[in-house]
Amino acid sequence: MRIIVTGSSGLLGRHVASALADAGHTVLGIDVAPPPVGVDWEHVTADLTDLGQALQLVRDAEAVVHIAAIPRPTGVPAGHVFQVNMAACYNVVEAAVLFGAKRLVYASSMSVLGYPFFEKPIVPSYLPFDSAHPAAPQDAYALSKWLGEEIVASAARRRPDFSCVSLRMPWIQTAETFARDVLERRKHSELVARDLWGYLDVRDAAAAFRLAVERPLEGHHRIFISAADTFMEAETEALVRTAYPGVELRRPLPGHAAAFDLTEARELLGFEPRHSWRDYSLSGA
C-alpha cells in the first residue's frame, strides 16, 4: 500500500514508518522536522496545522497514520498544545476522507483516561483498563487526544468504506529512554501511580501500527496497547492496593502484569507485545 505517516521524524513516527517500509509498503513521511539520517521512505517537511498543506500532501494514499502532535502538556502553553494537536488532527483526517483513503490509524494515548497529567486526582473505575473505561481528560494534551478520537470516529461514520483505529498507548520507551527517564521516576510512588506503571517498547508500538494498517476491520475501534508488564519491580496487585485501594479488579493482575487489558488488541489486531524493559541492558535498574 501507499501509506502516509505524519510525525515521521519523531521517536514513534520514525519507527512506525520504518516498520511499514520494511513490510513492503510505500511510505511518505510528513513532519515539521527533517527526517532522520538514512531513512528508506520519502519525506516532506510541512506544517499540517495548515489545511492547505494537509490537503495538498495527504492524498493518493490507501492508508494514513496520524502521529504528528505535541506529545505532552508541559514546556509550552496549554493553549498551543491544544490548538496544534486539534488543527493537525482535523486537517489530516479531513484530507484522508476527501481523497479516499481506506484506513486511518490515529496515535491516541492512555491520557484520554486523565492520566498522568491530571490536576484533580483520579481513581480508576476499575482495572485493568479497557476501551469501555470512562474517559476523563483534564489537561490540554489529554483533551486533544480524546477529541482527536472523536474526529476520527466522526470520519468513520461519514464513509462506510473508511475504517479507523485509535491506538491508546502509555509511555513509549527504548532502552536508552528507559534508562534516562524511567529509572529515576520510579523511585517516586505518586508519579509512577499516575503512569499506571505502564510503558510500551517502541518496537512493539511500531508492530501494532503495522497491524492496525493491515488487518481487515470495519468502523472505528479504540484499542489499548502496552507492554505485557509494568516498568516496576514490585508486583502489580501490590502497587494497585497501595495507590488505589479498593479499586475493582475485573480480572487478576498476576506478577508484573500490565494494568491495561490487551484482549481487544489481540482479538482485533493480532497484537502481542514481545519486548520488555527486563531485557534491556541497564545500569541502576
MARNU-249252 format. One record per residue (C-alpha): z, x negated, y negated. Coordinates in nm, 2 decimals. Example, Ala and Ser with C-alpha at 12.3 -4.5 7.8 and 13.67 -1.06 7.14 Angstrom:
// MARNU-249252
<node w="0.78" u="-1.23" v="0.45"/>
<node w="0.71" u="-1.37" v="0.11"/>
***
This chain:
// MARNU-249252
<node w="0.00" u="0.00" v="0.00"/>
<node w="-0.03" u="-0.09" v="-0.36"/>
<node w="0.32" u="-0.08" v="-0.49"/>
<node w="0.47" u="-0.13" v="-0.84"/>
<node w="0.81" u="-0.28" v="-0.87"/>
<node w="0.99" u="-0.26" v="-1.21"/>
<node w="1.26" u="-0.51" v="-1.29"/>
<node w="1.09" u="-0.76" v="-1.06"/>
<node w="1.23" u="-1.07" v="-1.23"/>
<node w="1.60" u="-0.98" v="-1.16"/>
<node w="1.81" u="-1.06" v="-0.86"/>
<node w="1.75" u="-0.74" v="-0.68"/>
<node w="1.39" u="-0.68" v="-0.81"/>
<node w="1.26" u="-1.02" v="-0.70"/>
<node w="1.40" u="-0.98" v="-0.35"/>
<node w="1.25" u="-0.63" v="-0.32"/>
<node w="0.91" u="-0.74" v="-0.45"/>
<node w="0.91" u="-1.04" v="-0.21"/>
<node w="1.01" u="-0.82" v="0.09"/>
<node w="0.73" u="-0.58" v="0.01"/>
<node w="0.47" u="-0.86" v="-0.03"/>
<node w="0.59" u="-1.02" v="0.29"/>
<node w="0.53" u="-0.69" v="0.47"/>
<node w="0.17" u="-0.69" v="0.36"/>
<node w="0.18" u="-0.47" v="0.06"/>
<node w="0.00" u="-0.55" v="-0.27"/>
<node w="0.28" u="-0.57" v="-0.54"/>
<node w="0.26" u="-0.56" v="-0.91"/>
<node w="0.59" u="-0.66" v="-1.07"/>
<node w="0.68" u="-0.55" v="-1.42"/>
<node w="0.97" u="-0.69" v="-1.62"/>
<node w="1.06" u="-0.78" v="-1.98"/>
<node w="1.14" u="-1.13" v="-1.84"/>
<node w="0.88" u="-1.37" v="-1.69"/>
<node w="0.86" u="-1.39" v="-1.31"/>
<node w="1.05" u="-1.64" v="-1.10"/>
<node w="0.86" u="-1.96" v="-1.02"/>
<node w="0.62" u="-1.94" v="-0.72"/>
<node w="0.61" u="-1.56" v="-0.67"/>
<node w="0.34" u="-1.42" v="-0.44"/>
<node w="0.28" u="-1.10" v="-0.64"/>
<node w="0.10" u="-1.01" v="-0.96"/>
<node w="0.33" u="-0.99" v="-1.27"/>
<node w="0.30" u="-0.82" v="-1.61"/>
<node w="0.56" u="-0.88" v="-1.88"/>
<node w="0.62" u="-0.54" v="-2.05"/>
<node w="0.88" u="-0.31" v="-2.20"/>
<node w="0.89" u="0.01" v="-2.00"/>
<node w="1.10" u="0.19" v="-2.26"/>
<node w="0.77" u="0.22" v="-2.44"/>
<node w="0.60" u="0.53" v="-2.29"/>
<node w="0.25" u="0.39" v="-2.38"/>
<node w="0.31" u="0.07" v="-2.19"/>
<node w="0.45" u="0.26" v="-1.89"/>
<node w="0.15" u="0.49" v="-1.88"/>
<node w="-0.09" u="0.20" v="-1.90"/>
<node w="0.08" u="0.00" v="-1.63"/>
<node w="0.24" u="0.24" v="-1.38"/>
<node w="-0.09" u="0.38" v="-1.24"/>
<node w="-0.32" u="0.34" v="-0.94"/>
<node w="-0.01" u="0.28" v="-0.71"/>
<node w="0.07" u="0.46" v="-0.39"/>
<node w="0.44" u="0.39" v="-0.44"/>
<node w="0.67" u="0.29" v="-0.73"/>
<node w="1.00" u="0.12" v="-0.70"/>
<node w="1.21" u="0.16" v="-1.02"/>
<node w="1.48" u="-0.11" v="-1.05"/>
<node w="1.45" u="-0.21" v="-1.42"/>
<node w="1.77" u="-0.13" v="-1.61"/>
<node w="2.06" u="-0.29" v="-1.79"/>
<node w="2.29" u="-0.33" v="-1.49"/>
<node w="2.64" u="-0.27" v="-1.64"/>
<node w="2.80" u="-0.12" v="-1.94"/>
<node w="2.96" u="-0.45" v="-2.06"/>
<node w="2.84" u="-0.71" v="-2.30"/>
<node w="2.61" u="-0.48" v="-2.50"/>
<node w="2.68" u="-0.15" v="-2.69"/>
<node w="2.71" u="0.15" v="-2.46"/>
<node w="2.45" u="0.35" v="-2.66"/>
<node w="2.20" u="0.07" v="-2.60"/>
<node w="2.27" u="0.07" v="-2.22"/>
<node w="2.21" u="0.45" v="-2.21"/>
<node w="1.91" u="0.45" v="-2.43"/>
<node w="1.73" u="0.17" v="-2.25"/>
<node w="1.80" u="0.29" v="-1.90"/>
<node w="1.71" u="0.65" v="-1.97"/>
<node w="1.39" u="0.58" v="-2.15"/>
<node w="1.27" u="0.34" v="-1.89"/>
<node w="1.35" u="0.58" v="-1.61"/>
<node w="1.19" u="0.88" v="-1.77"/>
<node w="0.88" u="0.68" v="-1.86"/>
<node w="0.83" u="0.52" v="-1.52"/>
<node w="0.89" u="0.84" v="-1.33"/>
<node w="0.66" u="1.04" v="-1.56"/>
<node w="0.38" u="0.79" v="-1.52"/>
<node w="0.43" u="0.79" v="-1.14"/>
<node w="0.40" u="1.17" v="-1.13"/>
<node w="0.10" u="1.19" v="-1.36"/>
<node w="-0.10" u="0.92" v="-1.19"/>
<node w="-0.05" u="1.05" v="-0.83"/>
<node w="0.20" u="0.81" v="-0.67"/>
<node w="0.31" u="0.95" v="-0.33"/>
<node w="0.66" u="0.78" v="-0.32"/>
<node w="0.92" u="0.67" v="-0.57"/>
<node w="1.23" u="0.47" v="-0.48"/>
<node w="1.50" u="0.46" v="-0.75"/>
<node w="1.77" u="0.19" v="-0.77"/>
<node w="2.08" u="0.41" v="-0.83"/>
<node w="2.44" u="0.29" v="-0.79"/>
<node w="2.78" u="0.38" v="-0.65"/>
<node w="2.87" u="0.41" v="-1.01"/>
<node w="2.75" u="0.78" v="-1.01"/>
<node w="3.09" u="0.84" v="-0.85"/>
<node w="3.25" u="0.70" v="-1.16"/>
<node w="3.34" u="0.35" v="-1.02"/>
<node w="3.40" u="0.08" v="-1.12"/>
<node w="3.39" u="0.11" v="-1.50"/>
<node w="3.59" u="0.44" v="-1.54"/>
<node w="3.83" u="0.47" v="-1.83"/>
<node w="4.04" u="0.76" v="-1.68"/>
<node w="4.14" u="0.66" v="-1.33"/>
<node w="3.96" u="0.84" v="-1.04"/>
<node w="4.08" u="0.92" v="-0.69"/>
<node w="3.81" u="0.97" v="-0.42"/>
<node w="3.79" u="1.33" v="-0.30"/>
<node w="3.76" u="1.18" v="0.05"/>
<node w="3.64" u="0.87" v="0.23"/>
<node w="3.40" u="0.73" v="0.34"/>
<node w="3.17" u="0.83" v="0.06"/>
<node w="2.85" u="1.02" v="0.14"/>
<node w="2.58" u="1.19" v="-0.07"/>
<node w="2.79" u="1.51" v="-0.08"/>
<node w="3.08" u="1.35" v="-0.26"/>
<node w="3.11" u="1.48" v="-0.62"/>
<node w="2.96" u="1.26" v="-0.88"/>
<node w="3.20" u="1.18" v="-1.17"/>
<node w="3.04" u="0.93" v="-1.41"/>
<node w="3.23" u="0.84" v="-1.73"/>
<node w="3.07" u="0.52" v="-1.87"/>
<node w="2.72" u="0.49" v="-2.02"/>
<node w="2.58" u="0.30" v="-1.72"/>
<node w="2.71" u="0.54" v="-1.46"/>
<node w="2.59" u="0.84" v="-1.66"/>
<node w="2.24" u="0.68" v="-1.69"/>
<node w="2.22" u="0.63" v="-1.32"/>
<node w="2.33" u="0.99" v="-1.25"/>
<node w="2.09" u="1.13" v="-1.50"/>
<node w="1.82" u="0.90" v="-1.36"/>
<node w="1.87" u="1.06" v="-1.02"/>
<node w="1.82" u="1.40" v="-1.18"/>
<node w="1.50" u="1.28" v="-1.34"/>
<node w="1.38" u="1.17" v="-1.00"/>
<node w="1.49" u="1.50" v="-0.84"/>
<node w="1.30" u="1.70" v="-1.10"/>
<node w="0.99" u="1.50" v="-1.04"/>
<node w="1.00" u="1.56" v="-0.67"/>
<node w="1.02" u="1.94" v="-0.75"/>
<node w="0.71" u="1.92" v="-0.96"/>
<node w="0.48" u="1.78" v="-0.70"/>
<node w="0.52" u="1.88" v="-0.33"/>
<node w="0.33" u="1.57" v="-0.22"/>
<node w="0.56" u="1.34" v="-0.42"/>
<node w="0.87" u="1.22" v="-0.23"/>
<node w="1.16" u="1.02" v="-0.37"/>
<node w="1.46" u="0.82" v="-0.26"/>
<node w="1.76" u="0.73" v="-0.48"/>
<node w="1.95" u="0.44" v="-0.32"/>
<node w="2.31" u="0.42" v="-0.42"/>
<node w="2.44" u="0.07" v="-0.40"/>
<node w="2.76" u="-0.12" v="-0.45"/>
<node w="2.78" u="-0.48" v="-0.59"/>
<node w="2.47" u="-0.68" v="-0.49"/>
<node w="2.56" u="-1.03" v="-0.36"/>
<node w="2.42" u="-1.36" v="-0.24"/>
<node w="2.63" u="-1.64" v="-0.10"/>
<node w="2.61" u="-1.80" v="-0.45"/>
<node w="2.71" u="-1.50" v="-0.65"/>
<node w="2.98" u="-1.41" v="-0.40"/>
<node w="3.15" u="-1.75" v="-0.44"/>
<node w="3.12" u="-1.72" v="-0.82"/>
<node w="3.20" u="-1.35" v="-0.88"/>
<node w="3.40" u="-1.20" v="-0.59"/>
<node w="3.65" u="-1.47" v="-0.47"/>
<node w="3.84" u="-1.46" v="-0.79"/>
<node w="3.82" u="-1.09" v="-0.85"/>
<node w="3.95" u="-1.00" v="-0.50"/>
<node w="4.29" u="-1.16" v="-0.60"/>
<node w="4.34" u="-0.86" v="-0.82"/>
<node w="4.41" u="-0.54" v="-0.63"/>
<node w="4.34" u="-0.30" v="-0.91"/>
<node w="4.00" u="-0.45" v="-0.98"/>
<node w="3.88" u="-0.45" v="-0.62"/>
<node w="4.00" u="-0.10" v="-0.57"/>
<node w="3.77" u="0.00" v="-0.85"/>
<node w="3.49" u="-0.15" v="-0.65"/>
<node w="3.60" u="0.03" v="-0.33"/>
<node w="3.59" u="-0.32" v="-0.19"/>
<node w="3.21" u="-0.27" v="-0.14"/>
<node w="2.91" u="-0.50" v="-0.16"/>
<node w="2.56" u="-0.54" v="-0.03"/>
<node w="2.38" u="-0.86" v="0.06"/>
<node w="2.06" u="-0.87" v="-0.14"/>
<node w="1.85" u="-0.93" v="0.18"/>
<node w="1.98" u="-0.60" v="0.32"/>
<node w="1.91" u="-0.43" v="-0.01"/>
<node w="1.55" u="-0.55" v="-0.01"/>
<node w="1.51" u="-0.43" v="0.35"/>
<node w="1.64" u="-0.09" v="0.25"/>
<node w="1.39" u="-0.06" v="-0.03"/>
<node w="1.11" u="-0.15" v="0.20"/>
<node w="1.22" u="0.11" v="0.45"/>
<node w="1.26" u="0.37" v="0.17"/>
<node w="0.90" u="0.30" v="0.06"/>
<node w="0.75" u="0.31" v="0.42"/>
<node w="0.94" u="0.58" v="0.60"/>
<node w="0.79" u="0.94" v="0.62"/>
<node w="1.01" u="1.16" v="0.41"/>
<node w="0.98" u="1.48" v="0.20"/>
<node w="1.16" u="1.58" v="-0.12"/>
<node w="1.43" u="1.38" v="-0.28"/>
<node w="1.71" u="1.20" v="-0.09"/>
<node w="2.02" u="1.04" v="-0.24"/>
<node w="2.14" u="0.77" v="0.01"/>
<node w="2.43" u="0.53" v="0.01"/>
<node w="2.36" u="0.18" v="0.14"/>
<node w="2.61" u="-0.11" v="0.17"/>
<node w="2.72" u="-0.39" v="0.39"/>
<node w="2.88" u="-0.28" v="0.71"/>
<node w="3.21" u="-0.44" v="0.60"/>
<node w="3.42" u="-0.48" v="0.28"/>
<node w="3.45" u="-0.80" v="0.09"/>
<node w="3.82" u="-0.82" v="0.17"/>
<node w="4.03" u="-1.00" v="0.43"/>
<node w="4.27" u="-0.70" v="0.46"/>
<node w="4.16" u="-0.41" v="0.68"/>
<node w="4.01" u="-0.11" v="0.52"/>
<node w="4.26" u="0.16" v="0.60"/>
<node w="4.54" u="-0.06" v="0.47"/>
<node w="4.35" u="-0.10" v="0.15"/>
<node w="4.30" u="0.27" v="0.12"/>
<node w="4.67" u="0.35" v="0.19"/>
<node w="4.77" u="0.11" v="-0.09"/>
<node w="4.52" u="0.20" v="-0.35"/>
<node w="4.45" u="0.57" v="-0.28"/>
<node w="4.75" u="0.70" v="-0.08"/>
<node w="4.69" u="1.05" v="0.06"/>
<node w="4.32" u="1.05" v="0.04"/>
<node w="4.15" u="1.23" v="0.32"/>
<node w="3.97" u="1.01" v="0.58"/>
<node w="3.69" u="1.22" v="0.72"/>
<node w="3.64" u="0.96" v="0.99"/>
<node w="3.83" u="0.64" v="1.09"/>
<node w="3.76" u="0.32" v="0.90"/>
<node w="3.85" u="0.06" v="1.17"/>
<node w="3.88" u="-0.30" v="1.09"/>
<node w="3.69" u="-0.40" v="0.78"/>
<node w="3.46" u="-0.10" v="0.78"/>
<node w="3.29" u="-0.02" v="0.45"/>
<node w="3.41" u="0.28" v="0.25"/>
<node w="3.05" u="0.41" v="0.24"/>
<node w="2.91" u="0.63" v="0.51"/>
<node w="2.58" u="0.48" v="0.63"/>
<node w="2.49" u="0.77" v="0.86"/>
<node w="2.22" u="0.91" v="0.63"/>
<node w="2.08" u="0.56" v="0.57"/>
<node w="2.05" u="0.51" v="0.94"/>
<node w="1.91" u="0.85" v="1.02"/>
<node w="1.66" u="0.88" v="0.73"/>
<node w="1.56" u="0.52" v="0.68"/>
<node w="1.65" u="0.34" v="1.00"/>
<node w="1.86" u="0.11" v="0.78"/>
<node w="2.12" u="-0.12" v="0.95"/>
<node w="2.29" u="-0.39" v="0.74"/>
<node w="2.25" u="-0.73" v="0.91"/>
<node w="2.43" u="-0.97" v="0.67"/>
<node w="2.80" u="-1.02" v="0.59"/>
<node w="2.98" u="-1.24" v="0.35"/>
<node w="3.18" u="-1.36" v="0.65"/>
<node w="2.87" u="-1.56" v="0.75"/>
<node w="2.84" u="-1.73" v="0.41"/>
<node w="2.95" u="-2.09" v="0.37"/>
<node w="3.22" u="-2.05" v="0.11"/>
<node w="3.50" u="-2.27" v="-0.02"/>
<node w="3.82" u="-2.10" v="-0.10"/>
<node w="3.73" u="-1.78" v="0.10"/>
***
